[in-house]
């Protein structure tokens, strides 16, 4: 029988970004399930509004498109101020100016068209017109929007986008990494950074029903200049926003933004021709700051790479990668020194006996107020929620009388 003092060593593997490579075409929708590293996502601009008579059908069609092609389609809906007079939908913040997003985006394309209006890949293709009923929506989807999407799938691009960051309440910190897969001139190439809210309930006067508007533009944060050109070069864009950071939202009668549905959208676009060369979107709650494949909201060690999410003790201190204290088997019931016996076998049964070493260790913890120590929780003999000299007295009594 050997006595073992536990020392937990944590290895942090380098995080990896795995680029999906398998392309699977469905013979009905020709849907790309996993675009290759240089595959271009299909970006749509949609211009509409709640009082736009023929917008409901287009809104439903794009809702269907987003459901059918979640990995391949990126959408931003720009609420037209003229057609959105009753809600705050059009009050998207452009940099620091309230309500300018739609007009700035409209000028981007020198548009003079009626609504609803939608554009694929910037100036690559566009159309105007819609309908009212769900039947109209099915017709628009099957005859126009879905074929226009499928026909553009599989195009290659030199730009690869990775999105990451962290959400803390209403504060969103973001980081966008742009990497060149091959050479392309950076002349006139910009990165548009937009935060959108997905599935915003909106009443449409055209059909008298409430629809979930997909990816409604809320804050067009900035237009950044892209300077990289050569294969392998990367450029990082980062920043922070506070959702609803304006007195507008203190006086608005509308519902506030839903933090659970907020997305970061990045668009690589030529600001002269209007052509879009790459785009990406990601819910801010799905950021994975340590790149271990587990989103921040579900990661039991937020900033440490731990794809297995191992957590031997299942306590509130996180997984094993950030919680080296096994409070389920070792550091409990006064075993402040963390010593134990293991009798061998593939499924070890831990056994420990309290002794003078646990008393000495607990005295150190109390004297140094070492609340981060693994033995701290084990030393709460009295069960009062904090470790103090009374726990030392209690442990001495238990050791002397052999109670524990």
For each residue, the residues with C-beta under 8 A, 3 or more apart:
1: 341 343
2: 341 342
3: 339 340 341
4: 339 340 341 342
5: 337 338 339
6: 326 330 338 339 340
7:
8: 320 324 325 326
9:
10: 304 320 321 322 324
11:
12: 304 305 321
13: 305
14: 305
15: 290 291 292 305
16: 291
17: 162 291
18:
19: 36 37 160
20: 34 35 36 37
21: 34 36 37
22: 33 34
23: 32 33 34 35 36 39 154
24: 31 32 33 34
25: 30 31 32
26: 29 30 31
27: 30
28:
29: 26 68 69 146 150
30: 25 26 27 150 153
31: 24 25 26 68 69 72 150 153
32: 23 24 25 35 39 69 71 72 153 154
33: 22 23 24 71
34: 20 21 22 23 24 71
35: 20 23 32 39 40 41 71 72
36: 19 20 21 23 39
37: 19 20 21 160 181
38: 156 157 158 160 181 182
39: 23 32 35 36 154 155 156 157
40: 35 121 152 155 156 157 277 278
41: 35 71 72 73 74 278 279 280
42: 69 72 73 74 120 121 149 152 153
43: 73 74 75 76 120 121 122 267 276 279
44: 62 65 73 74 75 76 118 119 120 149
45: 76 78 105 109 118 119 122
46: 58 62 75 76 77 78 116 117 118
47: 78 80 102 105 106 111 115 116 117 118
48: 52 55 58 59 77 78 79 80 83 115 116 117 130
49: 52 55 79 80 81 82 83 84 89 90 115
50: 55 79 83 84 86 87 89 202 203 204 205
51: 83 84 85 86 204 205 206
52: 48 49 55 80 83 115 116 130 204 206
53: 132 205 206
54: 57 58 115 116 129 130 131 132 206
55: 48 49 50 52 58 59 83 115 116 130 204 206
56: 59 60 130 131 132 133 136 137 204 206 207 209 211
57: 54 60 61 130 131 132 133 134 136 137 139 140
58: 46 48 54 55 61 62 116 118 130 131 137 140 145
59: 48 55 56 62 63 116 137 204 211 213 214
60: 56 57 63 64 134 137 141 211
61: 57 58 64 65 137 138 140 141 144 145
62: 44 46 58 59 65 66 75 77 118 145 214
63: 59 60 66 67 211 212 214
64: 60 61 67 68 137 141
65: 44 61 62 68 69 73 75 141 145 146 149
66: 62 63 69 70 73 75 214 215
67: 63 64 70
68: 29 31 64 65 146
69: 29 31 32 42 65 66 72 73 149
70: 66 67 73
71: 32 33 34 35 41
72: 31 32 35 41 42 69 149 153
73: 41 42 43 44 65 66 69 70 149
74: 41 42 43 44 215 265 267 279 280 281
75: 43 44 46 62 65 66 214 215 281
76: 43 44 45 46 194 196 215 217 265 267
77: 46 48 62 196 213 214 215 216 217
78: 45 46 47 48 92 101 102 105 106 217
79: 48 49 50 83 84 89 90 92 102 213 216 217
80: 47 48 49 52 83 84 90 102 115
81: 49 84 85 90 99 102 103
82: 49 85
83: 48 49 50 51 52 55 79 80 115
84: 49 50 51 79 80 81 87 89 90
85: 51 81 82
86: 50 51
87: 50 84 90 202 254
88: 91 248 249 252 254
89: 49 50 79 84 200 202 213 216
90: 49 79 80 81 84 87 99 102
91: 88 98 99 248 252
92: 78 79 99 100 101 102 216 217 218 219 220
93: 96 97 98 100 101 218 219 220 246
94: 97 99 100 101 104 220
95: 220 221 222
96: 93
97: 93 94 100
98: 91 93 246 248
99: 81 90 91 92 94 102
100: 92 93 94 97 103 104
101: 78 92 93 94 104 105 217 220
102: 47 78 79 80 81 90 92 99 105 106 217
103: 81 100 106 107
104: 94 100 101 107 108 220
105: 45 47 78 101 102 108 109 217 220
106: 47 78 102 103 109 111
107: 103 104 110 111
108: 104 105 271 274
109: 45 105 106 119 122 123 126 274
110: 107
111: 47 106 107 117
112:
113: 117 126 128
114: 117 128
115: 47 48 49 52 54 55 80 83 128
116: 46 47 48 52 54 55 58 59 128 129 130
117: 46 47 48 111 113 114 126 127 128
118: 44 45 46 47 58 62 126 127 128 145
119: 44 45 109 122 123 124 125 126
120: 42 43 44 124 125 126 148 149 152
121: 40 42 43 124 125 152 275 276
122: 43 45 109 119 269 270 273 274 275 276
123: 109 119 126 273 274 275
124: 119 120 121 152 275 276
125: 119 120 121 148 152
126: 109 113 117 118 119 120 123
127: 117 118 144 148
128: 113 114 115 116 117 118
129: 54 116
130: 48 52 54 55 56 57 58 116 136 140
131: 54 56 57 58 135 136 137 139 140
132: 53 54 56 57 136 206 207
133: 56 57 136 137 207
134: 57 60 137 138
135: 131 138 139
136: 56 57 130 131 132 133 139 140
137: 56 57 58 59 60 61 64 131 133 134 140 141
138: 61 134 135 141 142
139: 57 131 135 136 142 143
140: 57 58 61 130 131 136 137 143 144 145
141: 60 61 64 65 137 138 144 145 146
142: 138 139 146 147
143: 139 140 147
144: 61 127 140 141 147 148
145: 58 61 62 65 118 140 141 148 149
146: 29 65 68 141 142 149 150
147: 142 143 144 150 151
148: 120 125 127 144 145 151 152
149: 42 44 65 69 72 73 120 145 146 152 153
150: 29 30 31 146 147 153
151: 147 148
152: 40 42 120 121 124 125 148 149 155
153: 30 31 32 42 72 149 150
154: 23 32 39
155: 39 40 152
156: 38 39 40
157: 38 39 40 181 268 277 278
158: 38 180 181 182 183 184 231 277
159: 178 179 180 181 184 268 277 278
160: 19 37 38 178 179 180 181 278
161: 176 177 178 179 266 268 278 279 280
162: 17 176 177 179 280
163: 174 175 176 177 264 266 280 281 282 287
164: 174 175 177 287 288 289 291
165: 172 173 174 175 264 284 287 289
166: 172 173 287 289 296 302
167: 171 172 173 259 262 284 285 287 296
168: 171 173
169: 259
170: 242 243 244 245 259
171: 167 168 240 241 242 243
172: 165 166 167 195 240 241 242 243 262 264 284
173: 165 166 167 168 238 239 240
174: 163 164 165 193 238 239 240 241 264 284 287
175: 163 164 165 236 237 238
176: 161 162 163 191 193 236 237 238 264 266
177: 161 162 163 164 234 235 236
178: 159 160 161 191 226 228 234 235 236 237 266 268
179: 159 160 161 162 232 233 234
180: 158 159 160 183 184 228 229 230 231 232 233 234
181: 37 38 157 158 159 160 231
182: 38 158 231
183: 158 180 229 230 231
184: 158 159 180 189 229 277
185: 189 229
186: 189 226 227 228 229
187:
188: 270 271 272 273
189: 184 185 186 225 226 268 269 270 271 277
190: 223 224 225 226 268 269 270 271
191: 176 178 223 224 225 226 237 266 267 268 269
192: 220 223 265 266 267 269
193: 174 176 220 221 222 223 224 237 239 264 265 266
194: 76 217 219 220 221 264 265 266 267
195: 172 218 219 220 221 241 243 262 263 264 265 284
196: 76 77 215 216 217 218 262 263 265 281
197: 200 215 216 218 257 258 261 262 263
198: 214 215 216 261 262 263 283
199: 212 213 214 258 261
200: 89 197 212 213 216 258 261
201: 210 211 212 213 255
202: 50 87 89 210 211 212 213
203: 50 208 209 210
204: 50 51 52 55 56 59 207 208 209 210 211
205: 50 51 53 208
206: 51 52 53 54 55 56 132
207: 56 132 133 204
208: 203 204 205
209: 56 203 204
210: 201 202 203 204
211: 56 59 60 63 201 202 204
212: 63 199 200 201 202
213: 59 77 79 89 199 200 201 202 216
214: 59 62 63 66 75 77 198 199
215: 66 74 75 76 77 196 197 198 263 265 281
216: 77 79 89 92 196 197 198 200 213
217: 76 77 78 79 92 101 102 105 194 196 220
218: 92 93 195 196 197 243 257 262
219: 92 93 194 195 241 243
220: 92 93 94 95 101 104 105 192 193 194 195 217
221: 95 193 194 195 239 241
222: 95 193 239
223: 190 191 192 193 271
224: 190 191 193 237
225: 189 190 191
226: 178 186 189 190 191 235 268
227: 186 235
228: 178 180 186 233 234 235
229: 180 183 184 185 186 233
230: 180 183 233
231: 158 180 181 182 183
232: 179 180
233: 179 180 228 229 230
234: 177 178 179 180 228
235: 177 178 226 227 228
236: 175 176 177 178
237: 175 176 178 191 193 224 266
238: 173 174 175 176
239: 173 174 193 221 222
240: 171 172 173 174
241: 171 172 174 195 219 221 245
242: 170 171 172 245
243: 170 171 172 195 218 219 257 259 262
244: 170 248 249 256 257
245: 170 241 242
246: 93 98 249
247: 250 251
248: 88 91 98 244 251 252
249: 88 244 246 252 256 257
250: 247
251: 247 248
252: 88 91 248 249 256
253:
254: 87 88
255: 201 258
256: 244 249 252
257: 197 218 243 244 249 261 262
258: 197 199 200 255 261 262
259: 167 169 170 243 262 284 285
260: 285
261: 197 198 199 200 257 258 283
262: 167 172 195 196 197 198 218 243 257 258 259 283 284 285
263: 195 196 197 198 215 281 282 283 284
264: 163 165 172 174 176 193 194 195 281 282 284
265: 74 76 192 193 194 195 196 215 279 280 281
266: 161 163 176 178 191 192 193 194 237 279 280 281
267: 43 74 76 191 192 194 276 278 279
268: 157 159 161 178 189 190 191 226 276 277 278 279
269: 122 189 190 191 192 274 275 276 277
270: 122 188 189 190 273 274 275 277
271: 108 188 189 190 223 274
272: 188
273: 122 123 188 270
274: 108 109 122 123 269 270 271
275: 121 122 123 124 269 270
276: 43 121 122 124 267 268 269 279
277: 40 157 158 159 184 189 268 269 270
278: 40 41 157 159 160 161 267 268
279: 41 43 74 161 265 266 267 268 276
280: 41 74 161 162 163 265 266
281: 74 75 163 196 215 263 264 265 266
282: 163 263 264 286 287
283: 198 261 262 263 286
284: 165 167 172 174 195 259 262 263 264 287
285: 167 259 260 262 295 296 297
286: 282 283 295 296 297
287: 163 164 165 166 167 174 282 284 295 296
288: 164 291 292 293 294 295 296 299
289: 164 165 166 296 302 303
290: 15 299 301 302 303 304 305 306
291: 15 16 17 164 288 305
292: 15 288 299 304 305 306 307
293: 288 307
294: 288 298 299 306 307 309
295: 285 286 287 288 298 299
296: 166 167 285 286 287 288 289 299 302
297: 285 286
298: 294 295
299: 288 290 292 294 295 296 302 306 309
300: 306 309 311 318 319 322
301: 290 304 306 309 318 319 321 322 323
302: 166 289 290 296 299
303: 289 290 322
304: 10 12 290 292 301 321 322
305: 12 13 14 15 290 291 292 321
306: 290 292 294 299 300 301 309 310 319 320 321 322
307: 292 293 294
308:
309: 294 299 300 301 306 319
310: 306 319 320 321
311: 300 314 315 318 319 320 323
312: 320 326 328 329
313: 317 323 325 326 327 328 329
314: 311 328
315: 311 323 327 328
316:
317: 313 322 323 325 327
318: 300 301 311 321 322 323
319: 300 301 306 309 310 311 322 323
320: 8 10 306 310 311 312 323 324
321: 10 12 301 304 305 306 310 318
322: 10 300 301 303 304 306 317 318 319
323: 301 311 313 315 317 318 319 320
324: 8 10 320 374
325: 8 313 317 330 331 374 377
326: 6 8 312 313 329 330 331
327: 313 315 317 330 331 332 374 377 378
328: 312 313 314 315 332
329: 312 313 326 332 340 350
330: 6 325 326 327 335 338 340 350 352
331: 325 326 327 335 336 338 374 375 377 378
332: 327 328 329 335 377 378
333: 354 378 404
334: 354 358 362 378 379 381 395 398 404
335: 330 331 332 338 339 340 352 354 358 375 378
336: 331 358 361 362 365 373 375 376 378 379 395
337: 5 357 358 360 361 375
338: 5 6 330 331 335 374 375 378
339: 3 4 5 6 335 352 357 358
340: 3 4 6 329 330 335 350 351 352
341: 1 2 3 4 350 351 352
342: 2 4 348 349 350 351
343: 1 348 349 351
344: 348
345: 348 349
346:
347:
348: 342 343 344 345
349: 342 343 345
350: 329 330 340 341 342
351: 340 341 342 343
352: 330 335 339 340 341
353:
354: 333 334 335 358 395 398 399 404
355: 358 359 399
356: 359 360 399
357: 337 339 360 361
358: 334 335 336 337 339 354 355 361 362 375 395 399
359: 355 356 362 363 392 395 396 399
360: 337 356 357 363 364
361: 336 337 357 358 364 365 375
362: 334 336 358 359 365 366 375 379 387 391 392 395
363: 359 360 366 367 392
364: 360 361 367 368 370
365: 336 361 362 368 369 370 373 375 376 379 387
366: 362 363 369 379 387 388 389 391 392
367: 363 364
368: 364 365
369: 365 366
370: 364 365 373 376
371: 376 387
372: 376
373: 336 365 370 376
374: 324 325 327 331 338 377 378
375: 331 335 336 337 338 358 361 362 365 378 379
376: 336 365 370 371 372 373 379 380 387
377: 325 327 331 332 374 380
378: 327 331 332 333 334 335 336 338 374 375
379: 334 336 362 365 366 375 376 387 391 395
380: 376 377 383 384 385 386 387 391
381: 334 391 394 395 398
382: 390 391 394
383: 380
384: 380 388 390
385: 380
386: 380
387: 362 365 366 371 376 379 380 391
388: 366 384 391 392
389: 366 392 393
390: 382 384 393 394
391: 362 366 379 380 381 382 387 388 394 395
392: 359 362 363 366 388 389 395 396
393: 389 390 396 397
394: 381 382 390 391 397 398
395: 334 336 354 358 359 362 379 381 391 392 398 399
396: 359 392 393 399 400
397: 393 394 400 401 403
398: 334 354 381 394 395 401 402 403 404
399: 354 355 356 358 359 395 396 402 404
400: 396 397
401: 397 398
402: 398 399
403: 397 398
404: 333 334 354 398 399
